Amino acid sequence: MNQRLEVQAVVFDWAGTVVDDGCVAPVAAFRDVFGRRGIEVAEEEIRRFMGLAKKDHLRALLRLEAVRLRWRAALGREPGEEDVDDLYNEFVPIQRAVLAEHADLIPGVEYTVLRLRERGIRIGSTTGYTSEMMEVLVPEAARRGFCPDAVVSSSDVPEGRPAPWMCYENALRLRVFPMATMVKVGDTPGDMEEGRNAGMWSIGILEGGSVLGLTRVQREKLPELELERRMGEAEAELRRAGAHYVLRRIDELQRAVDEINQRLSQGECPCQ
């Protein structure tokens, strides 16, 4: 007898998806660590690689020609792997120091997780933060109402996003199989690629996310037409990265899960 497949687990990203509306904390830390060397890195440049493991993010920034030019102008030489190590060693305490300030839940998260659990769906999570950083963020988020069943950081696996290892580790810890019954929810292209590479359904979130790059206050101040234009651009970017669905807000997730269950019942899988 064929078993009816339904969604068994939802794996959330952290910053920009469940906490830190606008994904502000990583931007501030990256700008700080470069600024200490007299090098300005634009927010747009930083957000381009959001979702990667933080050391990979630093490498990616140093590969940008514009950043390399500023580095040479400030320091008189090309950046190398030793500089990546030095930047990273400075970055970790800077990032840890600001995480507690950016641990408030994005509106709709607590309600959404509650509803998922009422349906018997397990809650996992992945992050580009390291386990050392998550030692700060996890208890802060728990005090605010978000306590996933599994927390897997980029330092817990051989390679961060877009590799699938954090999602596979979630499957192990949550004891969920097949991967087609798991959903990855995030706010960056790396999240979408991570879910796709793991054989999961990938769902992008716009409001609060890094691709949109606006806090709630900034969204409220923006003219409606301009906000819709930016929303459209952000949605297109997430879809290009492989998103099966793109939602404006996280509290729309229940309907997407219902639709995924319908597609699973018809024999569809995320790889199609």
C-alpha positions as CSV (number, residue, x, y, z in Angstrom):
1,M,0.0,0.0,0.0
2,N,1.4,3.4,-1.0
3,Q,1.9,5.8,1.9
4,R,0.2,9.2,1.5
5,L,3.0,11.8,1.7
6,E,2.4,15.1,3.6
7,V,4.7,17.8,4.9
8,Q,6.5,16.5,8.0
9,A,8.9,19.3,8.7
10,V,9.5,23.0,8.0
11,V,13.1,24.2,8.2
12,F,13.5,28.0,8.8
13,D,16.4,30.3,8.2
14,W,17.0,32.7,11.2
15,A,18.0,36.3,10.4
16,G,15.6,38.0,8.1
17,T,13.1,35.0,8.3
18,V,12.2,34.5,11.9
19,V,14.2,37.2,13.7
20,D,15.9,40.5,12.9
21,D,13.3,42.2,10.6
22,G,15.3,43.6,7.6
23,C,18.3,41.3,8.4
24,V,20.2,44.2,10.0
25,A,22.7,42.5,12.3
26,P,25.0,40.9,9.7
27,V,25.1,44.1,7.6
28,A,26.2,46.1,10.7
29,A,28.9,43.5,11.6
30,F,30.4,43.3,8.1
31,R,30.5,47.1,7.7
32,D,32.2,47.3,11.1
33,V,35.0,44.8,10.4
34,F,35.8,46.4,7.1
35,G,35.5,49.9,8.4
36,R,38.2,49.2,11.0
37,R,40.6,48.9,8.0
38,G,39.3,52.2,6.5
39,I,37.3,50.3,3.8
40,E,33.7,51.1,3.1
41,V,31.5,48.3,1.9
42,A,28.1,49.1,0.7
43,E,25.0,47.5,2.1
44,E,24.0,46.3,-1.4
45,E,27.4,44.6,-1.7
46,I,26.9,42.8,1.6
47,R,23.4,41.7,0.9
48,R,24.4,40.2,-2.4
49,F,25.9,37.2,-0.5
50,M,23.6,37.0,2.5
51,G,22.8,33.5,3.6
52,L,26.3,32.1,3.1
53,A,28.5,30.9,5.9
54,K,30.2,34.0,7.3
55,K,33.7,33.1,6.2
56,D,32.5,32.3,2.7
57,H,30.6,35.7,2.8
58,L,33.9,37.5,3.6
59,R,35.7,35.7,0.7
60,A,32.9,36.6,-1.7
61,L,33.1,40.3,-0.7
62,L,36.9,40.3,-1.3
63,R,36.3,38.9,-4.7
64,L,34.2,41.9,-5.8
65,E,36.4,44.1,-7.9
66,A,35.0,47.3,-6.3
67,V,35.9,46.0,-2.8
68,R,39.4,44.9,-4.0
69,L,40.0,48.4,-5.4
70,R,39.1,50.0,-2.1
71,W,41.2,47.4,-0.2
72,R,44.3,48.2,-2.4
73,A,43.7,52.0,-2.0
74,A,43.5,51.6,1.8
75,L,46.2,49.0,2.4
76,G,48.4,49.1,-0.6
77,R,48.1,45.4,-1.5
78,E,45.8,42.7,-2.7
79,P,43.7,40.8,-0.1
80,G,44.5,37.2,0.5
81,E,43.4,34.2,2.5
82,E,45.3,35.4,5.6
83,D,43.1,38.5,5.4
84,V,40.0,36.4,5.3
85,D,41.1,34.6,8.4
86,D,41.9,37.9,10.2
87,L,38.6,39.5,9.1
88,Y,36.7,36.4,10.3
89,N,38.5,36.3,13.7
90,E,37.5,39.9,14.2
91,F,34.0,39.4,12.8
92,V,32.9,36.7,15.2
93,P,33.0,38.8,18.4
94,I,31.5,41.8,16.6
95,Q,28.6,39.7,15.3
96,R,28.0,38.1,18.7
97,A,27.9,41.4,20.4
98,V,25.0,42.7,18.4
99,L,22.9,39.6,18.0
100,A,20.9,40.1,21.2
101,E,19.8,43.5,20.0
102,H,18.4,41.9,16.8
103,A,16.6,38.9,18.3
104,D,13.0,40.2,18.2
105,L,10.7,37.9,16.2
106,I,9.4,39.0,12.8
107,P,5.6,39.5,13.1
108,G,3.7,36.3,12.4
109,V,6.5,33.9,13.3
110,E,5.2,32.7,16.7
111,Y,1.6,32.2,15.4
112,T,2.9,30.4,12.3
113,V,5.1,28.0,14.2
114,L,2.2,27.3,16.7
115,R,-0.1,26.4,13.9
116,L,2.5,24.2,12.2
117,R,3.0,22.3,15.4
118,E,-0.7,21.8,15.9
119,R,-0.6,20.0,12.6
120,G,2.2,17.7,13.8
121,I,4.8,19.4,11.7
122,R,8.3,19.5,13.2
123,I,10.3,22.7,13.2
124,G,14.0,22.8,12.1
125,S,16.4,25.6,11.3
126,T,19.5,26.4,9.4
127,T,21.7,29.5,9.5
128,G,24.8,31.1,8.1
129,Y,25.8,32.0,11.7
130,T,28.2,29.7,13.5
131,S,27.3,27.7,16.6
132,E,29.3,30.2,18.7
133,M,27.1,33.0,17.4
134,M,23.9,30.9,17.9
135,E,24.8,30.4,21.6
136,V,23.7,34.1,21.9
137,L,20.8,34.1,19.5
138,V,19.0,30.8,20.4
139,P,18.2,31.7,24.1
140,E,17.2,35.2,23.1
141,A,14.8,34.0,20.5
142,A,13.4,31.3,22.9
143,R,12.6,34.1,25.4
144,R,10.6,35.8,22.6
145,G,8.7,32.6,21.6
146,F,10.7,30.8,18.9
147,C,12.3,27.5,20.0
148,P,12.8,25.1,17.0
149,D,13.2,21.4,17.4
150,A,16.6,21.5,15.6
151,V,19.2,24.2,15.2
152,V,21.9,23.5,12.7
153,S,24.6,26.2,12.0
154,S,27.1,26.5,9.2
155,S,29.9,25.4,11.5
156,D,28.1,22.1,12.3
157,V,28.5,20.7,8.8
158,P,31.3,20.4,6.2
159,E,30.0,23.3,4.0
160,G,27.4,25.9,4.3
161,R,24.8,27.1,1.7
162,P,24.1,26.5,-1.0
163,A,25.2,22.9,-0.1
164,P,22.4,20.8,1.3
165,W,24.3,19.5,4.4
166,M,22.5,21.6,7.0
167,C,19.1,20.5,5.7
168,Y,20.3,16.8,5.7
169,E,21.4,17.3,9.3
170,N,17.9,18.7,10.2
171,A,16.4,15.6,8.6
172,L,18.6,13.4,10.8
173,R,17.8,15.3,14.0
174,L,14.1,15.5,13.3
175,R,14.0,11.9,11.9
176,V,12.1,12.9,8.8
177,F,12.2,11.1,5.5
178,P,11.8,11.5,2.5
179,M,13.2,14.9,1.8
180,A,10.2,15.7,-0.4
181,T,8.2,16.0,2.8
182,M,10.4,18.8,4.1
183,V,10.1,22.6,3.4
184,K,12.9,25.1,3.5
185,V,11.8,28.7,4.3
186,G,14.2,31.6,4.0
187,D,14.7,35.1,2.7
188,T,17.8,34.7,0.4
189,P,18.8,33.0,-2.8
190,G,21.1,30.8,-0.8
191,D,18.2,29.5,1.2
192,M,16.3,28.6,-2.0
193,E,19.3,26.9,-3.5
194,E,20.0,25.1,-0.2
195,G,16.4,23.7,-0.1
196,R,16.5,22.7,-3.8
197,N,19.9,21.0,-3.5
198,A,18.5,19.0,-0.6
199,G,15.4,17.8,-2.5
200,M,13.0,20.0,-0.5
201,W,10.3,22.5,-1.3
202,S,11.8,26.0,-1.1
203,I,9.7,29.0,0.0
204,G,11.0,32.6,0.0
205,I,9.7,35.3,2.3
206,L,9.8,39.0,1.3
207,E,8.8,41.1,4.3
208,G,11.6,41.2,6.8
209,G,14.1,39.6,4.4
210,S,17.5,40.5,3.2
211,V,16.6,40.6,-0.5
212,L,14.0,43.3,0.1
213,G,16.4,44.8,2.6
214,L,13.9,47.0,4.5
215,T,12.9,47.1,8.1
216,R,9.2,47.4,9.0
217,V,9.7,51.1,9.7
218,Q,11.3,51.6,6.3
219,R,8.5,49.6,4.6
220,E,5.9,51.7,6.3
221,K,7.6,55.0,5.2
222,L,8.1,53.9,1.6
223,P,5.4,55.0,-1.0
224,E,3.2,52.1,-1.9
225,L,4.1,52.0,-5.6
226,E,7.8,52.0,-4.7
227,L,7.4,49.2,-2.2
228,E,5.5,47.1,-4.7
229,R,8.2,47.6,-7.3
230,R,10.9,46.5,-4.8
231,M,8.7,43.6,-3.7
232,G,8.5,42.5,-7.4
233,E,12.2,42.7,-7.9
234,A,12.9,40.7,-4.7
235,E,10.4,38.0,-5.7
236,A,12.0,37.7,-9.1
237,E,15.4,37.2,-7.5
238,L,14.1,34.5,-5.2
239,R,12.4,32.7,-8.0
240,R,15.5,32.8,-10.2
241,A,17.3,31.0,-7.3
242,G,14.7,28.2,-7.4
243,A,11.9,29.2,-5.0
244,H,8.7,27.1,-5.5
245,Y,6.7,29.8,-3.7
246,V,7.4,33.4,-2.7
247,L,5.2,34.8,0.1
248,R,4.9,38.4,1.1
249,R,4.6,37.4,4.8
250,I,5.5,34.4,6.9
251,D,1.9,34.1,8.2
252,E,0.9,33.0,4.6
253,L,2.9,29.8,5.1
254,Q,-0.1,27.7,6.1
255,R,-1.7,28.0,2.6
256,A,1.6,27.1,0.9
257,V,1.9,24.0,3.0
258,D,-1.7,23.0,2.1
259,E,-0.9,23.4,-1.6
260,I,2.3,21.4,-1.2
261,N,0.4,18.6,0.5
262,Q,-2.0,18.6,-2.5
263,R,0.8,18.4,-5.0
264,L,2.4,15.5,-3.0
265,S,-0.9,13.7,-3.1
266,Q,-0.8,14.0,-6.9
267,G,2.6,12.5,-7.1
268,E,4.6,15.7,-7.6
269,C,8.0,16.2,-6.0
270,P,10.2,19.3,-5.5
271,C,12.6,18.3,-8.2
272,Q,10.0,18.6,-10.9
